[in-house]
Amino acid sequence: MKEPYSSFWQVLPALLASFGAITLWISSNNIIQFATFPVWNGIIRIVFATVVLAAGYHNTMGSFILLLVAGDLLIGILTITIVQRASNKSLIQILINK
């Protein structure tokens, strides 16, 4: 695979990951008020894992992607469960930020 013609395309994934990390870090300061962010992050992780398994990426990418998927599934499920318990809200209340 050739390198992108611009360094912007090399930096973009790191910027996207940094945005997510900063948002989750700010959310951790007040989990009651900002419970929506980590729960949606957990849902995104579960969707990612489901898409990777359904698309059969493990056939072309090898066993590493299966480890990544297992980790994302675990983190996604634990995040949703733990945030619900910590905030004493239902999943629907968290998702619509009530």
HELIX and SHEET records of a PDB file:
HELIX    1   1 PHE A    8  SER A   28  1                                  21    
HELIX    2   2 THR A   36  ALA A   55  1                                  20    
HELIX    3   3 TYR A   57  MET A   61  1                                   5    
HELIX    4   4 SER A   63  SER A   87  1                                  25    
HELIX    5   5 LEU A   91  LEU A   95  1                                   5    
END                                                                             
